[in-house]
Amino acid sequence: GEHKTQFSGVGAAQLLDLPLGVKLPVIPGSSSLYYTTKLSEKLFQPSYGFNLTDPYCRLLENQYKSLHDPHLRAYHKRKDILRRLKKGGYITSNNKIVCTLRELNKYRQYLTSLKLDFERNYIREQLFQPSYGFNLTDPYCRLLENQYKSLHDPHLRAYHKRKDILRRLKKGGYITSNNKIVCTLRELNKYRQYLTSLKLDFERNYIREQFQNWLLEEGAPSSKDQEPLIRHRYLDMIRRELEHLEHTAEEQRLLQMDREERRLREHARRKLSLRRKIEEEWKTKEMLLLTRIGEDVKREARIEEQRRKSREETDKK
């Protein structure tokens, strides 16, 4: 509402970012005006899915309020009704429904809880990749936290593609020059473990599915003579998959060794550069010191020469 200038750093856009339980305080001596929605707009907003987090409507009472009834929109749009509502202080000059600070705080709590519920449910479509099937290998999301991250939200793609937003994100170091999302080494390692676990799960299921398809194509053999052949083919399939995995692991190991070698070379180069810099600084300091010593010696020699001349003149007299 019009109260937003009274709270430093908190505007209408930031109200839903405040934690649950935080209430906007009463400011003594202020004549703030608070409002919720537009005239004839519902207070209740749609949730992400079937939501039972507030079954007793404690966050927002389900009491009928005629000003929020969308079926009365035509009635509320009448000029005489709008004039009467504005004169009575029920709506603002731009047709927003006036409320008390207590009502605003309760409505903010309600909208914030909806926002948090949306973020919790919606995260599956962000960082998380689809698994091969019904997967319970990580039920507590230890491999990858299910925390909402707006930069991974596909529904914000149009917003993130705006040139001013891209420029701001690159300037802040949130994305790279080719629009990749920047992360810490810890986040990268956790995400790599998560993707690796998905890959292994996919490979296990894929081998099982391929073998089942092969059995269906060949026909289920029943004679004892065919059992060794089936076993041999099955083991050969597993061997090929394991060789592929070992080859991939070897490639990753070589890449890791190459990265480690580059890191060590870079570290040695930096140490050598630092040593040279220190040696140059010491040489510069030594030259300055020698120059000062030479100047001091010359000064002492001049003083001694003046004293000698002064003594000779005194002896002549």
Legacy VTK file of the C-alpha trace (Angstrom):
# vtk DataFile Version 3.0
C-alpha trace
ASCII
DATASET POLYDATA
POINTS 317 float
0.000 0.000 0.000
0.997 3.608 0.435
2.851 2.516 3.555
5.849 1.310 1.511
7.831 4.546 1.907
7.573 4.228 5.686
9.694 1.054 5.838
13.301 1.428 4.735
14.275 -1.098 2.058
10.834 -2.763 2.035
8.460 -2.048 -0.811
5.423 -3.837 -2.193
7.690 -6.144 -4.240
9.741 -7.162 -1.178
6.848 -7.912 1.207
6.686 -11.588 0.200
10.438 -11.981 0.758
10.051 -11.264 4.470
10.098 -14.424 6.648
6.894 -15.930 8.014
5.983 -14.462 11.383
7.399 -11.010 10.602
4.793 -8.272 10.935
4.885 -4.719 9.677
4.908 -2.457 12.755
2.687 0.479 13.582
4.581 3.719 12.980
3.560 6.410 15.488
2.495 9.681 13.911
2.180 8.267 10.379
-0.982 8.437 8.280
-0.306 5.311 6.240
-2.990 3.786 4.065
-2.996 0.012 3.571
-4.730 -2.019 0.872
-4.861 -5.630 -0.363
-6.226 -6.200 -3.883
-8.101 -4.386 -6.602
-11.841 -3.917 -6.306
-13.821 -7.121 -7.145
-10.646 -9.241 -6.997
-10.543 -12.419 -4.895
-8.461 -12.509 -1.726
-7.829 -16.242 -2.052
-5.193 -17.160 -4.626
-4.765 -20.566 -6.336
-2.188 -22.861 -4.700
0.368 -25.003 -6.543
-1.633 -28.187 -6.022
-3.777 -29.913 -3.432
-2.713 -27.975 -0.354
-3.547 -28.962 3.238
-1.052 -26.740 5.045
-3.870 -24.550 6.453
-7.032 -26.731 6.692
-8.685 -24.494 9.334
-8.126 -21.215 7.422
-6.133 -19.642 10.224
-3.888 -17.737 7.836
-6.870 -16.144 6.083
-10.496 -16.264 7.288
-13.004 -17.486 4.707
-15.464 -14.753 5.659
-17.492 -13.283 2.797
-16.416 -9.771 1.761
-18.550 -8.156 -0.911
-15.796 -5.819 -2.136
-13.736 -8.892 -3.131
-16.622 -10.604 -4.957
-15.792 -10.859 -8.707
-19.477 -11.411 -9.497
-20.189 -7.833 -8.376
-17.633 -6.308 -10.752
-20.254 -4.700 -12.985
-22.011 -3.239 -9.918
-18.762 -1.913 -8.447
-17.796 -0.275 -11.746
-20.790 2.051 -11.628
-19.628 5.646 -11.185
-22.026 6.404 -8.319
-20.896 3.273 -6.410
-17.197 4.047 -6.957
-17.768 7.625 -5.782
-19.599 6.401 -2.652
-16.870 3.799 -1.830
-14.088 6.368 -2.221
-15.953 8.931 -0.142
-16.516 6.354 2.609
-12.808 5.394 2.629
-13.436 1.778 1.521
-11.205 1.995 -1.557
-8.246 4.145 -2.600
-8.159 6.663 -5.435
-6.970 3.894 -7.833
-9.690 1.424 -6.719
-7.640 -0.707 -4.288
-9.536 -2.133 -1.280
-8.478 -0.430 1.955
-7.614 -2.638 4.950
-6.155 -2.345 8.444
-2.505 -3.098 9.279
-3.606 -6.322 11.026
-5.457 -7.488 7.905
-2.469 -6.592 5.720
-0.106 -8.608 7.948
-2.414 -11.655 7.836
-2.768 -11.396 4.060
1.006 -11.087 3.658
1.475 -14.218 5.808
-1.035 -16.065 3.606
0.629 -15.016 0.322
4.108 -15.789 1.691
3.018 -19.311 2.711
1.618 -19.831 -0.824
4.905 -18.595 -2.309
6.979 -20.949 -0.130
4.685 -23.884 -0.956
5.018 -23.103 -4.660
8.823 -22.962 -4.404
9.000 -26.271 -2.518
6.836 -28.083 -5.062
8.150 -26.388 -8.150
11.837 -27.160 -7.497
11.429 -30.568 -9.173
11.209 -28.751 -12.508
14.326 -26.664 -11.878
17.686 -28.272 -11.132
16.277 -31.789 -10.866
16.498 -33.999 -13.923
13.991 -36.780 -14.648
15.061 -40.179 -13.372
14.739 -43.395 -15.345
11.856 -44.675 -13.238
10.481 -44.551 -9.714
13.673 -43.794 -7.779
14.053 -43.867 -3.992
17.847 -43.913 -3.807
17.906 -40.400 -2.306
14.596 -39.865 -0.451
15.990 -37.090 1.788
17.508 -35.064 -1.101
21.024 -35.260 0.327
22.620 -35.354 -3.123
20.917 -32.129 -4.172
19.015 -29.753 -1.872
15.484 -28.973 -3.049
15.918 -25.249 -2.464
14.264 -22.865 -4.929
16.703 -21.004 -7.193
15.155 -18.365 -9.415
17.974 -18.464 -12.003
16.997 -22.090 -12.817
13.281 -21.290 -13.155
12.153 -21.954 -16.779
9.041 -19.814 -16.257
11.339 -16.782 -15.813
13.083 -17.414 -19.144
11.494 -14.380 -20.839
12.464 -12.168 -17.870
16.036 -13.480 -17.787
16.432 -12.914 -21.555
15.916 -9.175 -21.164
19.122 -7.317 -22.054
19.113 -5.180 -18.904
18.646 -8.256 -16.678
21.396 -10.199 -18.504
23.714 -7.207 -18.171
22.964 -6.933 -14.436
23.482 -10.681 -13.837
26.814 -10.681 -15.699
27.981 -7.574 -13.872
27.080 -9.147 -10.519
28.943 -12.359 -11.385
25.815 -14.550 -11.282
26.226 -15.840 -14.855
29.122 -16.231 -17.288
29.623 -14.385 -20.569
27.770 -17.204 -22.400
24.841 -17.176 -19.925
25.861 -20.181 -17.788
24.867 -19.997 -14.101
27.901 -19.552 -11.833
28.222 -21.826 -8.782
30.744 -22.667 -6.084
33.037 -25.709 -6.278
30.999 -27.384 -3.534
27.743 -26.895 -5.504
29.404 -28.214 -8.675
30.663 -31.352 -6.897
27.216 -32.039 -5.400
25.497 -31.541 -8.748
28.040 -33.829 -10.470
27.371 -36.540 -7.855
23.631 -36.133 -8.409
23.949 -36.446 -12.201
26.340 -39.407 -11.833
23.844 -41.213 -9.591
21.116 -40.609 -12.207
23.430 -41.915 -14.943
24.264 -45.085 -13.008
20.586 -45.657 -12.230
19.748 -45.210 -15.904
22.475 -47.638 -16.968
21.330 -50.308 -14.499
17.741 -50.051 -15.680
18.765 -49.857 -19.326
20.788 -53.099 -19.107
17.893 -54.849 -17.406
15.438 -53.589 -20.038
17.717 -54.542 -22.938
18.160 -58.038 -21.569
14.398 -58.463 -21.093
13.768 -57.291 -24.671
16.381 -59.682 -25.967
14.711 -62.562 -24.087
11.355 -61.632 -25.600
12.821 -61.459 -29.109
14.723 -64.747 -28.804
11.910 -66.503 -26.987
12.323 -67.752 -23.432
14.669 -70.764 -23.728
13.821 -73.718 -21.590
16.341 -76.393 -22.551
19.521 -76.827 -20.567
21.623 -76.544 -23.733
20.498 -72.966 -24.292
21.080 -71.775 -20.703
24.903 -71.441 -21.110
24.349 -69.446 -24.304
21.951 -67.066 -22.549
24.321 -66.716 -19.617
27.220 -66.041 -21.961
25.296 -63.375 -23.886
24.100 -61.752 -20.676
27.620 -61.688 -19.231
28.951 -60.341 -22.534
26.398 -57.518 -22.403
27.395 -56.683 -18.831
31.097 -56.842 -19.802
30.570 -54.326 -22.619
28.696 -51.958 -20.313
31.428 -52.252 -17.669
34.106 -51.578 -20.286
32.194 -48.499 -21.346
31.972 -47.341 -17.733
35.674 -48.033 -17.146
36.546 -46.126 -20.325
34.429 -43.173 -19.153
36.013 -43.322 -15.687
39.499 -43.427 -17.262
38.671 -40.374 -19.389
37.446 -38.544 -16.310
40.597 -39.568 -14.402
42.828 -38.288 -17.219
40.889 -35.046 -17.337
41.267 -34.705 -13.576
45.021 -35.381 -13.847
45.298 -32.814 -16.628
43.423 -30.256 -14.535
45.618 -31.040 -11.516
48.769 -30.734 -13.628
47.610 -27.385 -15.011
46.803 -26.242 -11.496
50.272 -27.239 -10.252
51.944 -25.503 -13.216
49.913 -22.371 -12.560
50.796 -22.540 -8.863
54.527 -22.932 -9.679
54.327 -20.055 -12.164
52.690 -17.817 -9.577
55.317 -18.740 -6.966
58.143 -18.024 -9.425
56.532 -14.740 -10.425
56.108 -13.798 -6.758
59.747 -14.703 -6.023
60.956 -12.580 -8.931
58.809 -9.708 -7.781
60.210 -9.984 -4.240
63.805 -10.173 -5.575
63.227 -7.086 -7.734
61.777 -5.239 -4.749
64.795 -6.222 -2.621
67.190 -5.127 -5.364
65.404 -1.805 -5.628
65.556 -1.357 -1.840
69.273 -2.305 -1.769
70.048 0.184 -4.541
68.164 2.901 -2.694
70.060 2.040 0.499
73.437 2.081 -1.288
72.547 5.392 -2.913
71.667 6.885 0.489
74.903 5.536 2.013
76.904 7.052 -0.875
75.174 10.406 -0.375
75.891 10.263 3.376
79.586 9.518 2.705
79.844 12.430 0.252
78.126 14.722 2.726
80.500 13.681 5.521
83.478 14.218 3.181
82.270 17.743 2.339
81.801 18.574 6.016
85.288 17.232 6.837
86.805 19.277 3.978
85.103 22.446 5.263
86.427 21.764 8.791
89.964 21.254 7.435
89.854 24.529 5.502
88.479 26.309 8.549
91.351 24.977 10.714
93.961 26.056 8.123
92.575 29.581 8.005
92.579 29.740 11.783
96.251 28.580 11.922
97.276 31.234 9.369
95.817 33.985 11.543
LINES 1 318
317 0 1 2 3 4 5 6 7 8 9 10 11 12 13 14 15 16 17 18 19 20 21 22 23 24 25 26 27 28 29 30 31 32 33 34 35 36 37 38 39 40 41 42 43 44 45 46 47 48 49 50 51 52 53 54 55 56 57 58 59 60 61 62 63 64 65 66 67 68 69 70 71 72 73 74 75 76 77 78 79 80 81 82 83 84 85 86 87 88 89 90 91 92 93 94 95 96 97 98 99 100 101 102 103 104 105 106 107 108 109 110 111 112 113 114 115 116 117 118 119 120 121 122 123 124 125 126 127 128 129 130 131 132 133 134 135 136 137 138 139 140 141 142 143 144 145 146 147 148 149 150 151 152 153 154 155 156 157 158 159 160 161 162 163 164 165 166 167 168 169 170 171 172 173 174 175 176 177 178 179 180 181 182 183 184 185 186 187 188 189 190 191 192 193 194 195 196 197 198 199 200 201 202 203 204 205 206 207 208 209 210 211 212 213 214 215 216 217 218 219 220 221 222 223 224 225 226 227 228 229 230 231 232 233 234 235 236 237 238 239 240 241 242 243 244 245 246 247 248 249 250 251 252 253 254 255 256 257 258 259 260 261 262 263 264 265 266 267 268 269 270 271 272 273 274 275 276 277 278 279 280 281 282 283 284 285 286 287 288 289 290 291 292 293 294 295 296 297 298 299 300 301 302 303 304 305 306 307 308 309 310 311 312 313 314 315 316
